[in-house]
Amino acid sequence: MAFPALDTPAAPARPAPPPAGRKARVTELPEVRWAALAALAFLCALPLDLAGAPAWAWAPLYALCYAAGGWEPGLAGLRALRARTLDVDLLMVVAAIGAAALGQFLDGGLLIVVFAVSGALEALAARRTADSVRGLLDLAPTTAVRLTATGEETIEATALEVGDTVLVRPGERLPADGTVLAGAGDVDQATITGEPLPAAKGPGDEVYAGTLNGAGALRIRVDKEAGATVLARIVALVEEASATKAPTQLFVERIEQRYSVGVVGATLLLLAVPLALGAALTETLLRAMTFMIVASPCAVVLATMPPLLSAIATAGRHGVLVKSAVVMERLGAVDRVALDKTGTLTEGAPRVTALHGDPGALALAAAAELPSEHPIARAVVAEARARGLAVPEATAFSSVPGKGVRARVRGRDVTVRRAAGDHAGTAVEILVDGERAAVLELTDRLRDGAPEAVAALTRLTGAAPTLLTGDNAGAAARVARDAGLADVRSGLLPQDKAAAVREWEAAGARVLMVGDGVNDAPALAAAHSGVAMGRAGSDLALETADAVVVRDELAALPAVVALSRRARRLVVQNLVIAAVCIGVLVVWDLAGRLPLPLGVVGHEGSTVLVGLNGLRLLRDAAWRKAAAS
């Protein structure tokens, strides 16, 4: 079958692809709106209550807070009750109502607001992740140019079949996974493999949907249907990992079932037994409500949240955004680390590291490369300028996809192309009038502090991190050697990275995955904890990860893990304090006659104590101590 030549005139303009998936706005989620209303009503009522204003001024505001923030967890608790389970959600609502019945509106309102805001943050995180997964599909074009015996036709990309031949012009994204039949070009496939440089593609080479073609036209045979491409599998892997990942809970929530049943059962006994023995209703009810107040988990909730929230705030001030208290708790439990290479351990952009030959050839090469947008061209020009060389004007510029550039500079014929042979990184040779004048070596430079960060993570977890990369074995080995890593896995596709993480998790490890690209998203979702590098990180990686290193400082990784571990220790301290205080008050109420005001003072005192203890992590000294671990 005869196909049109690759220099066929451009086809008619194709319809523009739909806009990328829009991220959810905070106010679009009902959980956020109800939590905001509850918090606003509480903050308006609080100063009026504390200032001694009449009840008619603040009571309606508390009622609004209870209704806005309590109806959803209350409904969830009732549904759980219908399923013959009991959780803290229902206990929180009952405790809040009990507090209000005894005039302790502030206590109840605080419980309602804490739970409403926590639920809103979880809902927002889930929605943002779903939006990013859907937006990933926009990387693949919606239409494709299919070549036939009579010419070319524009069809929906989803209509392509295995064996079809498609034409991909310069600057277009590839519509399918396939094999190059004709043409040559540099394809940017960082979204799939994480390689820092566009890969030269020619006949017989494999290519992936969603990757970006460079300067050359390619004729590609479709090898996979739309639903089976690597890009589609990334989407499926992220969705599957997010759906099957075990629900994460704070330590206190792991015992919520038994605690809730115990408190409710004890309260009912305190009501039923004395009444059966002839006790007065008012006195019995007051005693039971006092028990409900002093046994309520308000102090337990605050025992957990302030240390974790303080650690989140401190980490945020130092360039690490941790998305929730659950995430902060989980970070301290990791015992194995997996690191991506390009954009994580390295800067993600090539730099000239060595010049062999005539230094003056660098200025000529920079002049020839100046019109090009290729990453190698930018690196050559940047090196010439960094050395203070004047870059002359070039004429007769031409580019051969996958080969290099050629131009006339100062009356001389200058060619810059990839060099053959074994080199430590990427190498290009500079030919002047057909003779080799110099060879430039380019590498993706290791980030500052990478070896120190690797050593610190090794000390914290007891095991050296593993390098997981889609780049070639030579580049991976060089980076691993410079960073102090011994375990290297190279040439991995996204599903391979996720499989490695799942293998470790299945063996009982708690894996911290660190990456920055679309190709890292499945592994980030599958890991116990995922951290994304923020500056150059893809939207999907940033949304899938549990935390983001905003300034790409690798030293922040061991620091935030150490800070999480300290927060976990404070949580345990606070739980002990809260348990002792609650135990003393409960025993007093059961064995004697605990006055309600004294019970409230003891309950609030323990709450304030554990809260202040948790706030210790707000100090900058906490981060410095963690960074020195």
C-alpha positions as CSV (number, residue, x, y, z in Angstrom):
1,M,0.0,0.0,0.0
2,A,1.4,3.4,-1.0
3,F,1.3,6.3,1.5
4,P,1.9,10.0,0.9
5,A,5.4,11.3,1.4
6,L,6.2,12.8,4.8
7,D,6.5,16.3,3.3
8,T,2.8,16.3,2.3
9,P,1.2,19.7,2.7
10,A,-0.4,20.3,6.1
11,A,-3.9,18.9,6.5
12,P,-6.8,21.2,7.2
13,A,-6.9,22.6,10.6
14,R,-8.2,20.1,13.1
15,P,-10.7,20.9,15.9
16,A,-9.0,22.1,19.0
17,P,-8.9,19.6,21.9
18,P,-11.1,20.3,24.8
19,P,-9.7,22.3,27.7
20,A,-7.8,20.5,30.4
21,G,-9.9,19.3,33.3
22,R,-10.6,22.1,35.7
23,K,-9.6,21.7,39.3
24,A,-12.4,21.7,41.8
25,R,-13.0,25.0,43.6
26,V,-13.0,24.9,47.3
27,T,-16.6,26.3,47.5
28,E,-18.0,23.8,45.0
29,L,-17.9,21.0,47.6
30,P,-20.9,20.8,50.0
31,E,-18.6,19.4,52.8
32,V,-16.5,22.6,52.6
33,R,-19.5,24.9,52.6
34,W,-21.1,23.3,55.6
35,A,-17.7,23.2,57.5
36,A,-17.1,26.9,56.7
37,L,-20.6,27.8,57.9
38,A,-20.1,25.9,61.1
39,A,-16.7,27.5,61.8
40,L,-18.0,31.0,61.0
41,A,-21.0,30.6,63.3
42,F,-18.7,29.2,66.1
43,L,-16.2,32.1,65.7
44,C,-19.0,34.6,65.9
45,A,-20.6,33.0,69.0
46,L,-17.3,32.5,70.9
47,P,-16.5,36.1,71.8
48,L,-20.1,36.8,72.7
49,D,-20.2,33.8,75.0
50,L,-16.9,34.6,76.6
51,A,-17.8,38.2,77.1
52,G,-21.0,37.3,79.1
53,A,-23.5,38.5,76.5
54,P,-27.1,37.4,76.9
55,A,-28.0,33.9,75.6
56,W,-30.2,35.3,72.9
57,A,-27.1,36.9,71.3
58,W,-25.0,33.7,71.0
59,A,-27.3,30.7,71.4
60,P,-28.7,30.9,67.8
61,L,-25.1,31.1,66.5
62,Y,-24.2,27.9,68.4
63,A,-27.3,26.3,67.1
64,L,-26.4,27.1,63.6
65,C,-22.9,25.7,64.2
66,Y,-24.3,22.5,65.5
67,A,-26.7,22.1,62.7
68,A,-24.3,23.0,59.8
69,G,-21.4,20.9,61.1
70,G,-23.2,18.1,62.8
71,W,-25.9,16.9,60.4
72,E,-23.5,15.1,58.1
73,P,-21.4,13.2,60.7
74,G,-24.6,12.6,62.6
75,L,-26.3,11.1,59.5
76,A,-23.2,9.0,58.8
77,G,-23.2,7.8,62.4
78,L,-26.9,6.8,62.2
79,R,-26.2,4.9,59.0
80,A,-23.3,3.1,60.7
81,L,-25.7,2.3,63.5
82,R,-28.1,0.8,61.1
83,A,-25.2,-1.4,59.9
84,R,-24.7,-2.4,63.6
85,T,-21.5,-0.5,64.1
86,L,-20.8,2.6,66.2
87,D,-18.2,5.2,65.4
88,V,-16.8,8.4,66.8
89,D,-18.9,10.5,64.4
90,L,-22.1,9.6,66.2
91,L,-20.4,9.8,69.6
92,M,-19.1,13.3,68.8
93,V,-22.6,14.5,67.9
94,V,-24.1,12.9,71.0
95,A,-21.4,14.4,73.2
96,A,-21.9,17.8,71.6
97,I,-25.7,17.6,72.2
98,G,-25.0,16.4,75.8
99,A,-22.7,19.3,76.4
100,A,-25.3,21.7,75.1
101,A,-28.0,20.1,77.3
102,L,-25.7,20.9,80.3
103,G,-25.0,24.4,79.1
104,Q,-21.5,23.7,77.8
105,F,-22.2,25.0,74.3
106,L,-18.5,26.0,73.6
107,D,-17.3,22.4,74.2
108,G,-19.9,20.9,71.9
109,G,-19.2,23.6,69.2
110,L,-15.5,22.9,69.3
111,L,-16.1,19.2,68.7
112,I,-18.4,19.9,65.8
113,V,-16.1,22.3,64.1
114,V,-13.0,20.0,64.4
115,F,-14.9,17.1,62.8
116,A,-16.5,19.2,60.1
117,V,-13.3,20.8,59.0
118,S,-11.5,17.4,59.0
119,G,-14.2,15.9,56.7
120,A,-14.1,18.9,54.4
121,L,-10.3,18.6,53.9
122,E,-10.6,14.9,53.1
123,A,-13.4,15.6,50.5
124,L,-11.4,18.3,48.9
125,A,-8.2,16.2,48.6
126,A,-10.2,13.3,47.0
127,R,-11.9,15.7,44.5
128,R,-8.6,17.3,43.5
129,T,-7.0,13.9,42.9
130,A,-9.9,12.8,40.7
131,D,-9.7,16.0,38.7
132,S,-6.0,15.5,38.0
133,V,-6.5,11.9,36.9
134,R,-9.1,13.0,34.4
135,G,-6.9,15.9,33.3
136,L,-4.1,13.5,32.4
137,L,-6.2,12.1,29.6
138,D,-5.9,15.6,27.9
139,L,-2.3,14.8,27.2
140,A,-3.4,12.6,24.4
141,P,-4.8,14.3,21.3
142,T,-8.5,13.8,20.5
143,T,-7.9,13.4,16.8
144,A,-5.3,11.7,14.6
145,V,-4.3,11.9,10.9
146,R,-4.6,8.3,9.5
147,L,-2.9,7.5,6.3
148,T,-4.8,5.4,3.7
149,A,-4.1,4.3,0.1
150,T,-5.9,7.4,-1.2
151,G,-4.4,10.0,1.1
152,E,-5.0,11.0,4.7
153,E,-8.1,11.5,6.9
154,T,-8.7,13.0,10.2
155,I,-10.5,10.7,12.7
156,E,-11.1,10.5,16.4
157,A,-8.0,9.1,18.1
158,T,-10.2,6.5,19.9
159,A,-11.3,5.1,16.5
160,L,-7.7,4.1,15.7
161,E,-7.2,0.4,15.3
162,V,-4.1,-1.8,15.6
163,G,-2.3,-1.8,12.3
164,D,-3.4,1.7,11.3
165,T,-0.7,4.1,10.1
166,V,-0.8,7.7,11.4
167,L,1.1,10.8,10.5
168,V,2.5,13.0,13.3
169,R,3.7,16.4,12.3
170,P,6.3,18.5,14.1
171,G,5.1,19.9,17.4
172,E,2.1,17.5,17.7
173,R,1.4,14.9,20.4
174,L,1.3,11.3,19.4
175,P,-2.2,9.8,19.4
176,A,-1.3,6.2,20.0
177,D,1.4,3.7,21.2
178,G,3.2,2.3,18.2
179,T,6.3,1.8,16.1
180,V,8.0,4.4,13.8
181,L,7.8,3.3,10.2
182,A,9.4,6.3,8.5
183,G,10.8,9.7,9.4
184,A,13.1,10.9,12.2
185,G,12.6,13.2,15.1
186,D,13.3,14.0,18.8
187,V,10.3,12.9,20.9
188,D,9.9,14.4,24.4
189,Q,8.7,11.4,26.4
190,A,9.4,12.6,29.9
191,T,5.8,12.1,30.9
192,I,6.2,8.4,30.3
193,T,9.9,7.5,31.0
194,G,11.1,10.6,32.9
195,E,14.1,11.0,30.6
196,P,15.5,14.5,30.8
197,L,16.2,14.8,27.1
198,P,14.0,14.2,24.1
199,A,14.7,10.7,22.6
200,A,15.9,10.4,19.0
201,K,13.3,8.3,17.1
202,G,13.6,6.6,13.8
203,P,12.3,3.6,11.9
204,G,11.7,0.6,14.3
205,D,11.7,2.7,17.5
206,E,8.8,2.4,20.0
207,V,6.8,5.5,20.8
208,Y,4.0,6.3,23.3
209,A,0.7,8.2,23.1
210,G,0.7,11.6,24.7
211,T,4.4,12.3,24.1
212,L,5.4,15.4,22.2
213,N,7.0,15.2,18.7
214,G,9.9,17.6,18.0
215,A,11.0,19.0,14.6
216,G,10.6,15.9,12.4
217,A,7.5,14.3,10.9
218,L,6.9,10.7,11.8
219,R,4.8,7.9,10.3
220,I,3.8,5.5,13.0
221,R,2.1,2.1,13.0
222,V,-0.5,1.8,15.7
223,D,0.3,-1.1,18.0
224,K,-2.2,-0.7,20.8
225,E,-5.8,0.3,21.1
226,A,-6.7,3.6,22.9
227,G,-7.6,1.9,26.1
228,A,-4.4,-0.1,26.2
229,T,-1.8,2.6,25.8
230,V,0.8,3.3,28.5
231,L,-0.9,6.7,29.2
232,A,-4.3,5.0,29.7
233,R,-2.6,2.4,31.9
234,I,-1.2,5.2,34.1
235,V,-4.7,6.6,34.6
236,A,-6.0,3.2,35.5
237,L,-3.1,2.5,37.9
238,V,-3.6,5.8,39.7
239,E,-7.4,5.2,40.0
240,E,-6.9,1.6,41.1
241,A,-4.3,2.5,43.7
242,S,-6.4,5.4,45.1
243,A,-9.5,3.2,45.3
244,T,-7.8,0.1,46.8
245,K,-5.4,1.8,49.2
246,A,-6.5,1.0,52.7
247,P,-8.3,3.9,54.5
248,T,-5.8,5.8,56.6
249,Q,-6.7,6.8,60.1
250,L,-5.2,8.6,63.0
251,F,-4.2,6.5,66.0
252,V,-7.1,7.5,68.0
253,E,-9.6,6.5,65.3
254,R,-8.2,3.0,65.3
255,I,-9.8,2.4,68.6
256,E,-12.9,4.4,68.0
257,Q,-15.3,1.5,67.7
258,R,-14.5,0.0,71.1
259,Y,-14.2,3.4,72.7
260,S,-17.6,4.6,71.4
261,V,-19.4,1.4,72.4
262,G,-17.8,1.6,75.8
263,V,-18.8,5.2,76.5
264,V,-22.4,4.8,75.2
265,G,-22.8,1.5,77.0
266,A,-21.5,3.0,80.3
267,T,-23.8,6.1,79.9
268,L,-26.9,3.9,79.3
269,L,-26.0,1.8,82.4
270,L,-25.6,5.0,84.5
271,L,-29.1,5.9,83.4
272,A,-30.8,2.5,83.5
273,V,-29.4,0.9,86.7
274,P,-30.1,3.8,89.1
275,L,-33.6,4.4,87.7
276,A,-34.3,0.7,88.1
277,L,-33.3,0.9,91.7
278,G,-35.6,3.9,92.3
279,A,-33.2,6.8,92.0
280,A,-34.5,10.3,91.1
281,L,-34.6,11.0,87.3
282,T,-33.1,14.5,87.4
283,E,-30.1,13.4,89.6
284,T,-29.5,10.3,87.5
285,L,-29.7,12.2,84.2
286,L,-27.3,14.8,85.5
287,R,-24.8,12.2,86.6
288,A,-25.0,10.4,83.3
289,M,-24.5,13.6,81.3
290,T,-21.5,14.5,83.5
291,F,-20.1,11.1,82.7
292,M,-20.7,11.7,79.0
293,I,-18.9,15.1,79.2
294,V,-15.8,13.9,81.1
295,A,-15.5,10.7,79.0
296,S,-16.0,12.5,75.7
297,P,-13.0,12.3,73.5
298,C,-12.5,16.0,73.2
299,A,-9.1,15.8,75.0
300,V,-8.3,12.7,73.0
301,V,-9.0,14.5,69.7
302,L,-6.9,17.5,70.7
303,A,-4.2,15.1,72.0
304,T,-3.8,14.0,68.4
305,M,-4.4,17.0,66.3
306,P,-2.3,19.9,67.7
307,P,1.1,18.0,67.4
308,L,0.3,17.0,63.9
309,L,-1.1,20.3,62.8
310,S,1.8,22.1,64.4
311,A,4.2,19.8,62.5
312,I,2.3,20.6,59.3
313,A,2.6,24.4,59.9
314,T,6.3,24.1,60.7
315,A,7.0,22.0,57.7
316,G,5.0,24.5,55.5
317,R,7.2,27.4,56.7
318,H,10.2,25.4,55.6
319,G,9.0,24.5,52.1
320,V,7.1,21.2,52.6
321,L,3.4,21.1,52.2
322,V,1.8,18.2,54.0
323,K,-1.8,17.7,52.9
324,S,-3.4,16.4,56.2
325,A,-2.8,15.3,59.7
326,V,-3.1,11.7,58.6
327,V,-0.3,12.2,56.1
328,M,1.9,13.8,58.7
329,E,1.4,10.8,61.0
330,R,2.1,8.3,58.2
331,L,5.3,9.9,57.1
332,G,6.9,9.0,60.4
333,A,6.1,5.3,59.9
334,V,8.1,4.8,56.7
335,D,10.9,2.3,56.7
336,R,11.8,2.2,53.0
337,V,12.4,5.0,50.5
338,A,12.2,4.9,46.7
339,L,13.5,7.8,44.7
340,D,12.9,8.9,41.1
341,K,15.9,10.2,39.2
342,T,15.1,13.0,36.7
343,G,13.7,16.0,38.5
344,T,14.0,14.4,41.9
345,L,17.6,13.5,42.5
346,T,18.7,15.6,39.6
347,E,17.7,19.0,38.3
348,G,15.9,17.6,35.3
349,A,17.8,19.8,32.7
350,P,21.2,19.0,31.0
351,R,24.2,21.1,31.7
352,V,27.6,21.1,30.0
353,T,30.1,19.4,32.4
354,A,33.1,19.0,30.2
355,L,34.7,20.5,27.0
356,H,37.3,18.5,25.2
357,G,39.1,20.3,22.4
358,D,39.2,23.9,21.2
359,P,37.3,26.2,23.7
360,G,36.7,28.7,20.8
361,A,34.5,26.1,19.1
362,L,31.9,26.6,22.0
363,A,31.1,30.1,20.8
364,L,30.5,28.8,17.2
365,A,28.4,26.0,18.5
366,A,26.3,28.4,20.6
367,A,25.7,30.5,17.6
368,A,24.5,27.5,15.6
369,E,22.3,26.3,18.4
370,L,20.8,29.7,19.3
371,P,17.7,29.4,17.0
372,S,16.9,25.9,18.4
373,E,14.6,25.2,21.3
374,H,16.1,21.7,22.0
375,P,17.3,21.2,25.6
376,I,20.8,20.5,24.4
377,A,20.8,23.7,22.4
378,R,19.8,25.7,25.5
379,A,22.5,24.0,27.6
380,V,25.2,24.8,25.0
381,V,24.1,28.5,24.7
382,A,24.0,28.8,28.5
383,E,27.5,27.4,28.9
384,A,28.9,29.8,26.3
385,R,27.3,32.8,28.1
386,A,28.4,31.5,31.5
387,R,32.0,31.6,30.2
388,G,31.6,35.1,29.0
389,L,31.9,34.2,25.3
390,A,30.3,36.5,22.7
391,V,27.8,34.5,20.6
392,P,28.1,35.6,17.0
393,E,25.2,35.7,14.4
394,A,24.5,32.6,12.4
395,T,23.1,32.2,9.0
396,A,21.8,29.3,6.8
397,F,20.5,27.5,9.9
398,S,19.1,24.0,9.4
399,S,18.0,21.3,11.7
400,V,18.0,17.5,11.0
401,P,15.6,15.8,13.5
402,G,17.5,13.3,15.7
403,K,20.8,14.4,14.2
404,G,21.7,17.9,15.1
405,V,21.9,21.5,13.7
406,R,24.0,23.1,11.0
407,A,24.7,26.8,10.3
408,R,27.2,29.3,8.8
409,V,29.1,31.3,11.5
410,R,31.7,33.8,10.6
411,G,32.0,32.3,7.2
412,R,32.6,28.8,8.5
413,D,30.4,25.7,8.3
414,V,29.5,24.7,11.8
415,T,27.7,21.4,12.7
416,V,26.6,20.3,16.2
417,R,25.4,16.7,16.5
418,R,25.3,13.8,18.9
419,A,28.7,12.1,19.3
420,A,29.1,8.4,18.9
421,G,30.9,6.3,21.4
422,D,30.8,5.6,25.1
423,H,30.4,8.7,27.3
424,A,29.5,9.3,30.9
425,G,26.4,11.3,29.8
426,T,25.1,12.9,26.6
427,A,27.9,14.0,24.3
428,V,27.8,16.3,21.3
429,E,30.6,17.0,18.8
430,I,31.3,20.3,17.2
431,L,32.4,20.1,13.6
432,V,34.0,23.2,12.0
433,D,34.3,23.0,8.2
434,G,33.8,19.2,8.5
435,E,36.6,18.7,11.1
436,R,35.9,17.8,14.7
437,A,36.9,20.8,16.8
438,A,35.5,19.9,20.2
439,V,33.3,17.5,22.2
440,L,30.9,18.6,24.8
441,E,29.7,16.3,27.6
442,L,26.3,17.1,29.1
443,T,24.8,15.6,32.2
444,D,21.7,16.1,34.2
445,R,23.3,17.5,37.3
446,L,22.7,16.1,40.8
447,R,20.8,18.3,43.1
448,D,22.7,20.1,45.8
449,G,22.6,18.0,49.0
450,A,21.5,14.8,47.4
451,P,24.2,12.6,49.0
452,E,23.6,14.1,52.4
453,A,19.8,13.6,52.0
454,V,20.3,9.9,50.9
455,A,22.6,9.3,54.0
456,A,20.0,10.9,56.3
457,L,17.2,8.8,55.0
458,T,19.3,5.7,55.4
459,R,19.9,6.6,59.0
460,L,16.2,7.3,59.7
461,T,14.8,4.2,58.0
462,G,17.7,1.7,58.6
463,A,17.8,0.9,54.8
464,A,19.4,2.7,51.9
465,P,16.9,4.2,49.4
466,T,16.3,2.6,46.0
467,L,16.5,4.4,42.7
468,L,13.6,3.8,40.4
469,T,13.9,5.4,37.0
470,G,12.8,5.1,33.4
471,D,16.1,6.4,32.1
472,N,18.8,4.2,30.7
473,A,21.1,2.0,32.8
474,G,24.2,4.1,32.2
475,A,22.7,7.4,33.3
476,A,21.0,5.7,36.3
477,A,24.2,4.1,37.5
478,R,26.1,7.4,37.3
479,V,23.5,9.3,39.3
480,A,23.3,6.5,41.8
481,R,27.1,6.4,42.3
482,D,27.2,10.2,42.8
483,A,24.3,10.1,45.3
484,G,25.5,7.1,47.3
485,L,22.9,4.6,46.2
486,A,23.6,0.9,45.6
487,D,20.1,-0.4,44.6
488,V,19.3,0.8,41.1
489,R,16.4,-0.2,38.9
490,S,16.4,1.5,35.4
491,G,14.4,1.4,32.2
492,L,11.1,1.2,34.2
493,L,7.7,2.2,32.8
494,P,5.2,3.7,35.2
495,Q,3.5,0.4,35.9
496,D,6.9,-1.1,36.7
497,K,7.6,1.5,39.4
498,A,4.1,0.9,40.9
499,A,4.7,-2.8,40.8
500,A,8.0,-2.4,42.7
501,V,6.3,-0.3,45.4
502,R,3.5,-2.8,45.7
503,E,6.0,-5.7,46.0
504,W,7.7,-4.0,49.0
505,E,4.3,-3.0,50.6
506,A,3.1,-6.6,50.2
507,A,6.3,-7.7,52.1
508,G,5.4,-5.5,55.0
509,A,7.4,-2.4,54.2
510,R,6.0,1.1,54.5
511,V,7.4,2.8,51.4
512,L,8.0,6.5,50.9
513,M,8.0,7.2,47.2
514,V,9.5,10.5,46.0
515,G,9.0,11.7,42.4
516,D,7.9,14.6,40.2
517,G,6.4,13.3,36.9
518,V,3.3,11.8,35.4
519,N,5.2,8.6,35.2
520,D,5.7,8.6,39.0
521,A,2.0,9.1,39.8
522,P,1.0,5.4,40.0
523,A,3.9,4.6,42.4
524,L,3.1,7.7,44.5
525,A,-0.5,6.5,44.8
526,A,0.5,2.9,45.6
527,A,3.1,3.9,48.3
528,H,2.4,4.2,52.0
529,S,3.4,7.8,51.6
530,G,4.1,9.8,48.5
531,V,6.1,13.1,48.2
532,A,6.3,15.2,45.0
533,M,9.0,17.7,44.1
534,G,7.0,20.9,43.6
535,R,8.8,23.3,41.2
536,A,8.7,21.1,38.1
537,G,6.2,18.5,39.3
538,S,3.3,17.5,37.0
539,D,-0.2,18.4,38.2
540,L,-1.0,14.7,38.5
541,A,2.1,14.0,40.7
542,L,1.4,17.0,42.9
543,E,-2.3,16.0,43.4
544,T,-1.5,12.3,43.9
545,A,1.3,12.8,46.4
546,D,0.6,13.2,50.1
547,A,3.1,16.0,50.5
548,V,5.0,18.4,48.2
549,V,8.6,19.7,48.6
550,V,7.9,23.2,47.3
551,R,11.5,24.4,46.8
552,D,12.8,21.0,45.6
553,E,15.3,20.9,48.5
554,L,16.2,17.2,49.1
555,A,17.3,18.0,52.7
556,A,13.7,18.6,53.5
557,L,12.8,14.9,53.0
558,P,14.6,13.5,56.0
559,A,13.7,16.6,58.0
560,V,9.9,16.1,57.5
561,V,10.2,12.4,58.3
562,A,12.0,13.2,61.5
563,L,9.5,15.9,62.4
564,S,6.7,13.4,61.8
565,R,8.3,11.0,64.2
566,R,8.6,13.6,66.8
567,A,4.9,14.6,66.3
568,R,4.0,10.9,66.7
569,R,5.9,10.8,70.0
570,L,4.0,13.9,71.3
571,V,0.7,12.3,70.2
572,V,1.5,9.3,72.4
573,Q,2.4,11.6,75.3
574,N,-0.8,13.5,74.9
575,L,-2.9,10.4,74.7
576,V,-1.4,9.2,78.0
577,I,-2.2,12.6,79.6
578,A,-5.7,12.6,78.2
579,A,-6.3,9.0,79.3
580,V,-5.1,9.6,82.8
581,C,-7.2,12.8,83.2
582,I,-10.3,11.1,81.7
583,G,-9.8,8.0,83.9
584,V,-9.5,10.0,87.1
585,L,-12.6,12.0,86.3
586,V,-14.6,9.0,85.3
587,V,-13.6,7.0,88.4
588,W,-14.5,10.0,90.5
589,D,-17.9,10.3,88.9
590,L,-18.6,6.5,89.2
591,A,-17.2,6.0,92.7
592,G,-18.3,9.2,94.2
593,R,-20.2,12.4,93.3
594,L,-18.2,14.5,90.8
595,P,-19.7,18.1,90.8
596,L,-20.4,19.1,87.2
597,P,-18.4,22.4,87.4
598,L,-15.4,20.5,88.7
599,G,-15.8,17.9,85.9
600,V,-15.9,20.6,83.3
601,V,-12.8,22.3,84.7
602,G,-10.9,19.0,84.8
603,H,-12.1,18.1,81.3
604,E,-11.2,21.5,79.9
605,G,-7.9,21.5,81.8
606,S,-6.7,18.3,80.3
607,T,-7.8,19.6,76.9
608,V,-5.8,22.8,77.3
609,L,-2.8,20.8,78.6
610,V,-2.5,18.4,75.7
611,G,-3.2,21.3,73.3
612,L,-0.3,23.4,74.6
613,N,2.0,20.3,74.6
614,G,1.3,19.7,71.0
615,L,2.0,23.4,70.1
616,R,5.6,22.9,71.0
617,L,6.3,21.8,67.4
618,L,5.4,25.3,66.1
619,R,8.8,26.6,67.1
620,D,11.6,26.8,64.4
621,A,13.8,24.9,66.8
622,A,11.6,21.8,66.1
623,W,12.5,21.9,62.4
624,R,16.2,22.5,63.1
625,K,16.3,19.5,65.5
626,A,14.5,17.4,62.9
627,A,16.9,18.5,60.1
628,A,19.9,17.6,62.3
629,S,18.6,14.1,62.9
